[in-house]
Amino acid sequence: MDPALAAALTIVAGLLIVAVAAVLVTRFALNGTTSADRASVLTAVAELIRAIRGKR
């Protein structure tokens, strides 16, 4: 396999894993919350995702 293709597939797979994890964390965090608390929960999840990606 071409090394460039392997690197590209690794990057795409990593991004896909992070995206799926972000959706699942958001879904589980919002489960059972009231509408008044959803904004703060979404803000906390966004900060968590930024910290995982290293953009903080």
C-alpha positions as CSV (number, residue, x, y, z in Angstrom):
1,M,0.0,0.0,0.0
2,D,1.2,3.5,-0.8
3,P,2.4,5.3,2.4
4,A,0.6,8.5,1.4
5,L,-2.7,6.6,1.0
6,A,-2.2,4.9,4.4
7,A,-1.5,8.2,6.1
8,A,-4.6,9.7,4.5
9,L,-6.8,6.8,5.6
10,T,-5.4,7.0,9.1
11,I,-6.2,10.7,9.3
12,V,-9.8,10.1,8.0
13,A,-10.3,7.2,10.4
14,G,-9.1,9.4,13.3
15,L,-11.4,12.2,12.4
16,L,-14.3,9.8,12.0
17,I,-13.7,8.4,15.5
18,V,-13.6,11.8,17.0
19,A,-16.8,12.9,15.3
20,V,-18.7,9.8,16.4
21,A,-17.4,10.2,19.9
22,A,-18.5,13.9,19.9
23,V,-22.0,12.9,18.8
24,L,-22.3,10.1,21.4
25,V,-21.1,12.4,24.2
26,T,-23.5,15.1,23.2
27,R,-26.4,12.6,23.0
28,F,-25.7,11.0,26.4
29,A,-25.2,14.4,28.0
30,L,-28.5,15.8,26.7
31,N,-30.4,12.7,27.7
32,G,-32.7,13.7,30.6
33,T,-31.8,17.3,30.8
34,T,-34.3,20.1,30.9
35,S,-34.5,22.7,28.2
36,A,-33.1,25.3,30.6
37,D,-29.9,23.3,31.1
38,R,-29.2,22.3,27.5
39,A,-27.2,25.4,26.6
40,S,-24.8,24.9,29.5
41,V,-24.5,21.2,28.7
42,L,-23.7,21.9,25.1
43,T,-21.1,24.5,26.1
44,A,-19.4,22.0,28.3
45,V,-19.4,19.4,25.6
46,A,-17.9,21.8,23.1
47,E,-15.1,22.7,25.6
48,L,-14.5,19.0,26.1
49,I,-14.2,18.4,22.4
50,R,-11.9,21.3,21.9
51,A,-9.7,20.0,24.7
52,I,-9.6,16.6,23.1
53,R,-8.6,18.0,19.7
54,G,-6.0,20.3,21.3
55,K,-7.5,23.6,20.2
56,R,-7.8,24.9,23.7
